[in-house]
Amino acid sequence: MINKRLLIKNLLAHNDENSFYDKKRKLNIGEKEGKAKLLKHICALANSNPKNNSYIVIGVEDEDNQIIGVDFFDDSKIQNLVNAYLANPPRVAYENIPFPHLPSDKVVGLVSIKAQTNKLCSLRKNIWKYYGGAVFLRDGSISMPKVFDIEIKDVNSEIVSAIESHAQNNIELTLDGVFDFMNSRKDYNPTYKVFKEYFVVCWAGKEKRQNGKTYYSRVDIELINEQVKLFYSELDEVSISIDDDQYKIIEYVQLGLHDTNKYYPLEEVVITFKDNAGYDIESKLLFEPPQFDRKTLYHLYNSNNALLDKLKHKSQLSKREEKDLLNLSATYLICYFNDFSEAKEKLEEAKPYLKTYNNPTVYSLYKESIRILRKVRYS
């Protein structure tokens, strides 16, 4: 089993960006440009490595390989995005890899890409400035469009195999990972469980009991064998259930109007551990968008727009407006779920103003709304 933290270190130490791996400071698939560039790189890496894995490391400075980290990105539906835009799409996984020197809310993103053998990957339809039918290949560290007949060549298998073999996990790395987690999350009762005498899952969270059920907030869950952070959230609550074979997480989100939030199940993730030292992760969207009175929503939507205009013009907000600003992102999200088609664009338009606002909670709530929106859309 590959220790993904060690794999990232080996990739960064091996060489500069090349035909089997790329590195990025951050990833932005909330905008067409960022989405198009990611698809371009995935397509190029798949075509340049038909018989072995390719990787994109996210959260690294380009100049000196300094690991700065990015926000936890729980988009398990990224494969759906790839399938929608690429012909002969590769198999793609996005994983969040914790590093001891990073804050608990920061990780390094690892995108693993496995091509369909001997099938050329191409863009299925137009996106941003790239045209449907375009084929990309890696030219050194650059993903370039190619418009001539392409012969798929395998030149990296031995190199990639060597890098992956040097990143194999062992007992020492597993134990170190458990101790690192238990020491770093002392604030929220860390615990662990061993599955099938092989896999170790550690988790921590602030426990709350309600109506006979146990929920956790500020949750952190890691699969120690691979050094993968499976779940992280400061805002939402989850329920956890465990048996000898499975670890199940149900994530809930708070949504509502006028400070009358309710919990809605968002997604169920089930990790099934097998006797052959393998495991499967299956996720199922549970979310049913709450529906509200349209007259009330029109009033709140217009109030949001007026508040956004004040932010654009840097006008002073009243105490009441400062409180309303905390609900702006969630209100736009609810409006979008209730068929206000322009609410999503308004939410994206608000991003730079919320990001620079003097209350950081405002931007945290924006990111949470975008995360929910991304999960629902890609499902």
LINFEN-V323458 format. One record per pair of residues at least 24 apart in sequence whose ideal C-beta (glycine too) atoms are under 8 Angstrom apart, sorted by the first residue. I is the first residue (numbers start at 1). J is the second residue. D is the distance in Angstrom with one decimal. If there is no record, write none. Layout:
I/J/D
I/J/D
//
This chain:
1/168/7.0
1/169/4.9
1/225/5.3
1/226/6.2
1/277/7.2
2/164/5.9
2/167/5.1
2/168/6.4
2/169/6.8
2/226/6.5
3/167/5.5
3/168/6.9
3/169/4.2
3/173/5.4
3/225/7.5
3/226/6.3
3/227/5.4
4/95/6.1
4/97/4.9
4/110/5.7
4/167/7.6
4/226/5.1
4/227/5.1
4/228/5.7
5/97/5.4
5/98/7.4
5/99/6.5
5/108/8.0
5/227/3.9
6/166/7.6
6/167/4.3
6/169/7.8
6/173/7.1
6/227/7.5
7/55/7.7
7/110/7.4
7/163/7.1
7/164/6.7
7/167/3.9
8/57/5.6
8/97/6.1
8/108/5.9
8/110/6.2
9/167/8.0
10/163/4.9
10/166/5.6
10/167/5.4
11/55/6.0
11/57/6.0
11/163/6.5
12/57/6.8
12/60/6.7
12/65/4.9
12/67/7.9
14/159/7.8
14/163/6.0
16/141/6.1
17/140/7.8
17/141/3.6
18/138/7.2
18/140/6.6
18/141/6.1
19/45/7.6
19/48/4.4
19/49/6.8
19/138/4.0
19/140/7.3
19/155/7.2
19/156/6.2
20/45/6.9
20/48/6.9
20/49/5.1
20/52/7.1
20/53/7.7
20/54/4.9
20/55/7.1
20/138/7.8
20/156/4.5
20/159/7.0
20/160/5.5
21/45/7.7
21/54/6.3
21/55/4.4
21/56/7.0
21/57/6.8
22/55/7.6
22/56/4.8
22/57/7.5
22/141/7.2
22/143/7.6
23/56/7.1
23/57/4.5
23/58/7.4
23/60/4.7
23/62/6.7
23/65/7.7
24/56/6.4
24/57/7.3
24/58/4.8
24/59/7.8
24/60/7.3
25/58/7.7
25/59/7.2
25/60/6.8
25/61/6.4
25/62/6.5
25/68/7.3
26/58/6.6
26/59/7.1
26/70/5.5
27/58/5.0
27/70/6.9
27/73/7.0
27/109/6.3
29/75/7.6
29/78/7.7
29/81/7.0
29/374/7.7
30/348/6.9
30/370/6.0
30/374/7.1
31/348/7.5
32/127/6.4
32/128/4.8
33/128/5.4
35/81/7.1
35/127/6.7
35/128/7.5
36/127/4.5
36/128/3.6
36/129/7.3
36/130/5.5
37/128/7.9
39/81/7.6
39/82/7.0
39/85/5.2
39/86/6.4
39/123/6.9
39/127/6.7
39/130/7.8
40/123/7.9
40/130/6.4
40/136/5.3
40/143/5.2
41/136/7.8
41/143/5.0
42/82/6.2
42/86/7.1
42/90/6.5
42/92/6.2
42/111/7.4
42/113/5.7
42/121/7.9
43/86/5.8
43/121/4.8
43/122/6.9
43/123/6.5
43/135/7.3
43/136/4.5
43/143/7.5
44/136/3.8
44/137/5.4
44/138/4.9
44/143/3.6
44/144/7.2
45/90/8.0
45/113/5.1
45/138/6.3
45/143/7.5
46/90/4.0
46/113/5.6
46/114/7.9
46/115/4.0
46/116/7.8
46/121/4.5
47/115/7.1
47/120/6.2
47/121/5.3
47/135/6.7
47/136/6.6
47/137/5.1
47/138/7.8
47/150/7.2
47/152/6.8
48/137/5.5
48/138/4.0
48/156/7.6
49/113/7.6
49/115/6.3
49/154/7.5
49/156/5.4
49/160/7.2
50/115/5.0
50/117/6.0
50/118/6.3
50/152/4.9
50/153/7.8
50/154/5.7
51/115/7.7
51/117/6.4
51/154/4.6
51/157/5.4
52/154/7.4
52/156/5.9
52/157/4.6
52/160/4.3
52/161/6.8
53/112/5.8
53/113/6.6
53/114/5.6
53/160/5.9
53/164/7.2
54/112/7.7
54/113/4.3
54/114/7.9
54/115/7.7
54/160/7.9
55/110/6.5
55/111/6.6
55/112/5.9
55/113/7.0
56/109/7.8
56/110/7.6
56/111/4.0
56/113/7.3
57/108/6.5
57/109/7.3
57/110/6.2
57/111/8.0
58/108/6.7
58/109/3.4
58/110/7.4
58/111/6.9
59/106/7.4
59/107/7.0
59/108/4.4
59/109/5.7
60/108/7.0
67/99/5.8
67/101/7.5
67/102/7.2
67/108/6.0
68/106/7.9
69/99/6.9
69/102/4.4
69/103/7.5
69/106/3.3
69/107/5.9
69/108/5.9
70/106/6.6
70/107/6.7
70/108/7.2
70/109/5.7
71/105/6.8
71/106/6.9
71/107/7.9
71/367/6.9
72/96/5.3
72/105/6.6
72/106/7.8
72/107/5.6
72/229/6.5
72/232/4.1
72/233/7.7
73/107/7.9
73/109/5.8
74/231/6.8
74/232/7.6
74/371/6.9
74/375/7.7
75/374/5.8
75/375/7.0
75/378/6.8
76/269/7.6
76/281/7.6
76/283/5.1
77/374/7.6
77/375/6.4
77/378/3.4
77/379/5.6
78/111/7.8
78/378/7.2
80/378/4.7
80/379/7.1
81/378/5.8
84/124/7.4
85/123/6.5
85/124/5.5
85/125/6.5
85/127/6.0
86/121/5.6
86/122/7.0
86/123/6.5
86/124/5.8
87/121/6.8
87/122/4.9
87/123/7.5
87/124/4.8
88/116/5.1
88/119/4.1
88/120/6.3
88/121/5.0
88/122/7.1
89/116/7.5
89/121/6.7
90/114/5.7
90/115/4.7
90/116/6.4
90/121/6.1
95/226/7.8
95/228/4.9
96/228/6.7
96/229/4.2
96/230/7.9
96/232/7.1
97/227/5.8
97/228/6.3
97/229/6.9
98/222/6.6
98/227/6.7
98/229/5.0
100/180/5.8
100/184/7.5
104/184/6.8
104/185/7.5
104/220/6.5
104/232/7.5
105/232/6.8
105/234/6.8
107/229/5.5
107/232/7.6
118/152/6.4
120/150/6.4
120/152/6.5
169/225/5.5
169/226/7.0
173/227/7.8
174/200/6.1
174/224/5.7
174/225/6.0
177/202/7.8
177/222/7.5
177/224/4.1
177/225/7.9
177/227/6.0
178/202/6.2
178/224/5.6
181/220/8.0
181/222/5.8
181/224/6.8
185/220/5.9
188/218/6.0
188/220/7.6
192/224/7.6
193/242/6.3
193/247/7.5
195/244/7.4
195/245/7.2
195/247/7.2
195/273/4.0
196/245/7.8
196/273/4.8
196/274/7.0
196/275/6.1
196/277/7.4
198/225/7.4
198/273/7.7
198/277/5.6
199/223/6.9
199/225/5.6
199/273/5.2
199/279/6.5
200/224/4.2
200/225/6.1
201/230/7.8
201/247/5.6
201/271/7.6
203/240/7.0
205/238/7.3
208/237/7.3
213/239/6.5
214/239/6.9
214/240/7.8
215/239/5.6
215/252/7.3
216/240/6.4
221/249/7.0
223/271/7.7
230/269/7.6
230/271/7.3
230/281/8.0
231/269/7.4
234/364/7.5
235/364/7.1
235/365/7.6
235/368/5.2
236/266/7.4
236/368/7.5
237/263/6.9
245/272/6.0
245/273/5.9
246/270/5.8
246/271/6.5
246/272/5.2
246/273/7.2
247/271/4.6
247/273/7.7
250/286/7.2
253/287/7.7
253/368/7.9
253/372/5.7
255/290/5.8
255/330/6.1
255/333/7.3
255/334/6.2
256/290/7.4
256/330/7.8
257/292/6.2
257/296/6.9
257/300/6.6
257/327/7.9
257/331/6.9
257/334/6.8
259/327/7.5
262/290/7.3
264/288/7.0
264/290/6.5
266/372/6.6
266/375/6.8
267/375/6.4
285/375/6.9
285/376/7.0
285/379/4.3
287/372/7.8
287/375/7.7
287/376/5.9
289/334/7.8
289/337/3.6
289/338/7.3
289/376/7.7
290/334/6.8
290/337/7.2
291/338/6.1
292/334/6.6
292/338/6.1
294/338/7.1
297/334/7.2
297/335/5.6
297/338/5.7
297/340/6.9
300/331/5.3
300/335/7.3
301/331/7.5
301/332/7.7
301/335/5.0
301/340/5.9
301/343/6.7
304/328/5.5
304/331/5.5
304/332/6.0
304/335/7.8
304/346/7.0
305/346/6.7
308/346/6.7
308/349/6.9
308/350/5.4
308/353/7.1
311/350/7.2
311/353/4.0
311/354/7.7
311/357/7.4
312/353/6.5
322/359/7.5
325/354/7.9
325/357/7.3
325/359/7.7
325/362/5.7
326/359/7.9
326/361/6.7
326/362/6.3
326/365/6.3
328/354/7.5
328/362/7.7
328/366/8.0
329/354/7.1
329/362/8.0
329/365/5.1
329/366/4.4
329/368/7.4
329/369/4.0
329/370/7.9
330/365/6.7
330/369/5.7
332/369/7.1
333/369/4.5
333/372/6.5
333/373/6.2
336/373/7.1
337/376/7.9
344/373/7.0
347/373/7.6
//
